[in-house]
Amino acid sequence: MSEGGATAAAAEERALILREAAAFAREQLGGTLATMHAEDGTPYVTFVFFHMEDDGTIVFGSQPGTQHARNLAATPEVSFLIDNREVIREDWRRFTRIVVEGRAERVPPSDARYERFLQGFRAKHRPAADFAASFALYCIVPRRLVLMRGIGGERRAVEFDE
């Protein structure tokens, strides 16, 4: 295959993985945000409502002063897990998960992305979005997205430019 053909095939595979990830993410209400404790650097995880943009960007809200908001201010590098673990008891082969590794950014209302991110979040989480005036909006700019299906099964990854 020529270099141009290989590049086109890689771009096609990347687009396919992102489409599959976004479709799966739309079905899940929340995800697990992993941060580093601001106080002592130990790992910290919490559940958050989220929305995934088509490009793999994760959008979520956080009340000011929460542990994960303090952690993000100190160390913005995060990992985010989206899964459907409820299916494992019935059929572990249907167990799907996405891990997004990247850097979290607070998105202020003055940011050009704010309204688009907020609209996507509101469309998915109408009740939670009612608190939008009192929470800070964040996005995770992905460095890597890994889509996994089954236990020990298919694993496909997308690497993002920094």
N, C-alpha and C positions, 0 to 999 in steps of 0.2 A: 504494500500500500504506500502511496506517495506521502510525503510529509504533509501536504495540504489535505489529503484524504484522512490521514490519521488525526490531524487537528480538527477537522470537521466531525469525525466520529467521536472524538473526545468531547467536543462541545455538545453534540447530540446526547451523549450519555449523561453529561452534567445536567443538561436541561431536563432529561427524563427523571433523574434522581430528584432534582428540585421539585418537579411537578408531583411526583409520588409523595415526597415528604410533605409538601404543602397540603395535598389532599388528605393525608393521614392526620396531620396536625389540626385540620379543620374539625375533625371528629372528636378531638380530645379537649376537655374543658380546661385542664390545668396541667402544669408540668412542675418538675423539681429543679429549683435553682440552687446550684452549688457555688458558694463563695468561700472566702477565707476570713476568719474572725479578725476584725480590726484590732482587737485587744491583744490577742496572743498568736494569731496565725493558724489556728487549728481549723480544719474544714467545718463548714456549716451548711446545712441544706434546709430548704423550706419550700412549701407548695405555693405557687402563684398562678393566677389566671393569666393566660397569655393569648396572643394572636401571632401567627407566623405569616410574614409577607411572602410573596411568590419568590423572592430572591434569597430566602432562608433567614432573613432578619427576624429576630424574636422581639415582640413588643409586650411589655407588661407594666403594671402600675405598682407603686409601693407607697404606703403611708410614710411621711417623714418620721424619722426617729426609730424606725424598726431596726432590728439587728442587721438584716440584710442590706438596708439602705446605708447604714454606717459602714458595713463591710465593703460595699461597692465604692464608697467615697475613698476608702483607704487603698483598696486593691480591686481594680475594675475587671481583672481577668476572671472569667467564670466558665462554668460548664452547665448545660441545661439539658434535662432529660424529659422526653415526651414518650409515653408508652401506653399500652393497653393491657396492663398486667391482669386485668379482670378475666381475660380469656384463658389464662394458663390452666385453670382447673378443668376446663372443657377440652381444650385443644392447644397444647403448647406450640404447635407448628404455626398457629395464627399470631403468636406473640410477636409484636412489632415494636421497635423503639428507634428513636432518633436521638442522637447526642449532638448537640451544637456546642462547640468550643469557640470562645471569642472574648470580646471586650465589651463590657456594658457601658453605656453612655446615658446620662440623664438627658432627656429631650425637653428643653424648655418651650413654652408656648411661642416664643419668638423664632424657633427653629422652623425652617421651611417644611420639614417632614412631619411636624407635630399634628396638624389637622388630619393628614392622611393616616398616620399611625393611630390617632384617637378614633377616627371613623372605623377603621378595621377592628379595633379592640371593642368599640361599642356594638358593632354589628354582631360580634360573637358573644359578648357578655353584657347584654343590656342592663341587668340589675347592678352588676359591679361597676359599670361605667357611670352610673348615677353618682358615684363618689369621685368622679374625675376632677372636680374642682378642689378636692382635698388631698389628692394623691399626686405624686410625681410620676411622670411617664418616663420609662426607660426603654432602650433598645439594646439588643445584643448584636453587635456587628460580627458576623461569623468569620472565623479563620478556617474552620473545618466543620463539616456536617457529615455524620455517619448514619446511614440508614441500615438497620439490621432486621432480618426476619427469621423467626424460629429460634430455637435454642441451638447454638452452634451452626446456624444456617447461613444464609446469604448475608453478606456484608459489603456495602458499597459506600464510597466516600467521595465527597467533593471538597477540594482545597480551594480557598479563596485567596486572592491577592491581598496583600497588606496595604 
